[in-house]
């Protein structure tokens, strides 16, 4: 199983086809660690905000995808 940001364009173009094997990849998350009990710095807040904008919701590679989000099933 390859991630949708790699194969999504080829699936949408029809050069690759989704083969249903009865499994779906688990969602992945990005975490930012910082010391507990301390106020988040402006630099860290700016980084987190930039990452949210850069990846988007849904992620930019899934925008305009089919009803499966371009994800392999």
C-alpha positions as CSV (number, residue, x, y, z in Angstrom):
1,X,0.0,0.0,0.0
2,X,1.4,3.3,-1.1
3,X,0.4,6.7,0.4
4,X,-2.2,8.7,-1.5
5,X,0.2,11.7,-1.9
6,X,2.4,9.4,-4.0
7,X,-0.2,7.5,-6.1
8,X,-3.2,9.8,-5.9
9,X,-2.5,11.6,-9.2
10,X,-1.9,8.4,-11.1
11,X,-5.1,6.9,-9.7
12,X,-7.0,9.9,-10.8
13,X,-5.3,9.9,-14.2
14,X,-6.3,6.2,-14.6
15,X,-2.7,4.9,-15.0
16,X,-3.1,3.0,-11.7
17,X,-6.1,1.2,-10.4
18,X,-7.1,0.6,-6.8
19,X,-7.1,-3.1,-5.8
20,X,-9.4,-3.8,-2.9
21,X,-7.6,-6.2,-0.6
22,X,-10.0,-5.7,2.3
23,X,-7.7,-3.5,4.3
24,X,-7.4,0.3,4.7
25,X,-4.3,2.1,6.0
26,X,-4.6,3.6,9.4
27,X,-4.6,7.4,9.5
28,X,-1.3,9.1,10.3
29,X,-0.9,12.2,12.5
30,X,1.8,14.8,13.1
31,X,2.6,15.7,16.7
32,X,4.6,18.6,18.0
33,X,6.3,18.0,21.4
34,X,7.1,20.8,23.8
35,X,7.8,21.0,27.5
36,X,4.7,20.6,29.6
37,X,3.6,23.4,31.8
38,X,5.3,26.1,29.7
39,X,3.6,28.6,27.5
40,X,4.0,27.7,23.8
41,X,6.5,30.1,22.2
42,X,5.5,32.4,19.4
43,X,8.0,30.5,17.1
44,X,6.4,27.2,17.9
45,X,2.9,28.5,17.4
46,X,3.9,30.0,14.1
47,X,5.4,26.7,13.0
48,X,2.2,24.8,13.9
49,X,0.0,27.3,12.2
50,X,2.2,27.1,9.0
51,X,2.1,23.3,9.0
52,X,-1.7,23.4,9.3
53,X,-1.9,25.8,6.4
54,X,0.7,23.9,4.3
55,X,-0.9,20.5,4.7
56,X,-4.5,21.7,4.8
57,X,-7.7,19.8,5.8
58,X,-8.1,17.7,3.8
59,X,-4.4,17.5,2.8
60,X,-3.6,19.3,-0.5
61,X,-2.9,15.9,-2.3
62,X,-6.5,14.7,-1.6
63,X,-8.3,17.9,-2.8
64,X,-10.3,17.1,-5.9
65,X,-9.9,13.4,-5.5
66,X,-12.8,10.9,-6.0
67,X,-15.2,9.9,-3.2
68,X,-12.4,7.8,-1.7
69,X,-10.2,10.8,-1.4
70,X,-7.7,9.3,-3.8
71,X,-6.7,6.9,-1.1
72,X,-5.9,3.4,-1.9
73,X,-8.6,1.1,-0.4
